[in-house]
């Protein structure tokens, strides 16, 4: 009689599970490494070609002069004139953004980035300037300012229509900092006829196309604003301090609507202090809170904006990493079935055979990762799972010496991988489905072993 057979076998199984668990850590680090390669590619694209876009809605920048006291190098005071600026936003605006999103425009090897072409239009009204404060406005120096994060995304200079006449924005001298905004402007110095428009108020229209990477942020500057965004992408995340009051999302389409009367005034108070592109970058990106490490994007604290971030429908690295977390559960269930088969059928399965089956299941995750980088995740999962289940079923035919038990194990593994795929796709309900599955498995084990006398289940020596 081989004493302590069950205890020794359980110890060997637990040791193999520990080794398998350590192996999963190495596979998980491989997933992280591949994901870092993708992020580096996206980072390079953002630096070399195009980056996530932010734009500030056009506003009127009007200088005025005040009498003040200045101090010279010898600390003597003398009267002087100081030039200050006031930022004036539109009274009402209505904006529409039509996104054409793609993940095939920017690719390197098997890595790709999500980009978009935004066809944006807006219209609104600037009211007449009320000079109750009796300021000495310098109307000949007034200008319309239109800050854009990265003007490389423009295919043409934006057209600003004022009371039916079209004007082209030009780049400001304070534009194009290394990490700043591209400041586009329309000046009364260049178009003297605009002085009267600025004084009496005017209606405007603006149309432009802007290409960007992954995320688009719009900073309103009007006192009343409506904004509608729609496009051909289903997985969209809305961020910043303003969320849409109405939104809808389908597989290949989304639409979101905003309406607000408070954002513009607060934003004007912050952007009115900026005279160069670097200042805009600092004001709009004042806190380090990365949303996507690949883009070095940040979350503003003193600017209220509207943001739409386009996400991957299936992030293969996130999905593979989640699958790895279920790896220990899969191997425990597999080893548990082997052990029950030994106990119930009095068949000996060597620890080496346990180990080979565990290695085959470990290779499943490597196959899943490598195939999913080239093909759809669902197809990669099907191919990897079919290969793994087929190999183990073929091997068990020789281990258990019978086609029926081998097929039974194969069916069980197929169901197990199918359940794991459902858990990966269930998103927020993963915990619920996982707990139900665990309860069902424990109930099945208890039912199958309800008549087993564990004290008398040790196999006799030959």
Secondary structure as UniProt FT lines:
FT   TURN            3..4
FT   HELIX           5..48
FT   STRAND          53..56
FT   STRAND          59..71
FT   TURN            73..74
FT   STRAND          77..88
FT   STRAND          92..108
FT   TURN            109..110
FT   STRAND          111..126
FT   TURN            132..133
FT   STRAND          136..137
FT   HELIX           139..141
FT   STRAND          143..148
FT   HELIX           151..153
FT   STRAND          159..162
FT   TURN            163..164
FT   STRAND          165..168
FT   STRAND          170..171
FT   TURN            173..174
FT   STRAND          182..187
FT   TURN            188..190
FT   TURN            192..193
FT   HELIX           194..200
FT   STRAND          202..213
FT   STRAND          215..219
FT   STRAND          224..231
FT   STRAND          236..239
FT   STRAND          246..250
FT   TURN            251..252
FT   STRAND          253..260
FT   HELIX           263..271
FT   TURN            272..273
FT   HELIX           277..284
FT   TURN            293..296
FT   STRAND          306..310
FT   HELIX           316..325
FT   HELIX           327..345
FT   HELIX           351..372
FT   TURN            373..374
FT   HELIX           377..399
FT   TURN            400..401
FT   HELIX           403..425
FT   HELIX           427..429
FT   HELIX           430..448
FT   TURN            449..451
FT   HELIX           454..456
//
